[in-house]
Amino acid sequence: MDYVRTYKSFINSHNLSDAVRITVGIILPAIILGYFFNYLSAGIVVSLGAMCVGNADNPGPIHHRRNGMIACTIIIFLVSLLTGLTIDSPVLLGALIFLFCFLFSLISVYGNRASSIGISALLVMVLNIDRRYEGSQVLINRRADGVLEIREDLIFHGGSGATLEMREFGARYRARAAVRLRLDGVAEAAGYCGFASRICP
């Protein structure tokens, strides 16, 4: 057996180049978004999408491969969107799971490429079922003078909605607190604080 010829044939084969291309396409988004932009969660989502689309890149004519990847991108986007919209309704989510399982299992009759698209869509649906889409926590307060305050940069101890951290480090707040306590001498020393006041105007 000619091992050198086998090795050269493997190195120059399109299978190896396809494997390298798909691997780079999957890993690169997570590395770029995680390392350079400190946003690893988005990078993992993009890498997952690249992996699903890469599954649809089966051997065949170039226009079939292109159309398959475009169709896979659109389908997994719609599946992820619909799953996220129905996540809070068990009845709708159950109906959606039944519908998706039926449709994406049925399209396997159209060949390996369609089967890969269906498997990718079902994978995205399963990974999005347990994911909760929640908005940011907001604190709304009406002051004594009637002005409405809305704070969005909240910090909780013990998880979201547990114990709200409220600190006032501003020099103006300390001075006003000292005056209220009739400690005028302390009011002069309130300027040492270098933190900007975010809670008190």
GIDADA-V756356 format. One record per run of one state. SS is the DSSP state (H for helix, E for strand, - for the rest). FROM is the first residue (numbers start at 0). LEN is the number of residues. If there is no record, write none. Layout:
ss:SS from:FROM len:LEN
ss:SS from:FROM len:LEN
This chain:
ss:- from:0 len:2
ss:H from:2 len:9
ss:- from:11 len:2
ss:H from:13 len:23
ss:- from:36 len:3
ss:H from:39 len:16
ss:- from:55 len:6
ss:H from:61 len:24
ss:- from:85 len:4
ss:H from:89 len:21
ss:- from:110 len:1
ss:H from:111 len:18
ss:- from:129 len:9
ss:E from:138 len:4
ss:- from:142 len:5
ss:E from:147 len:4
ss:- from:151 len:4
ss:E from:155 len:2
ss:- from:157 len:5
ss:E from:162 len:2
ss:- from:164 len:6
ss:H from:170 len:10
ss:- from:180 len:3
ss:H from:183 len:9
ss:- from:192 len:9
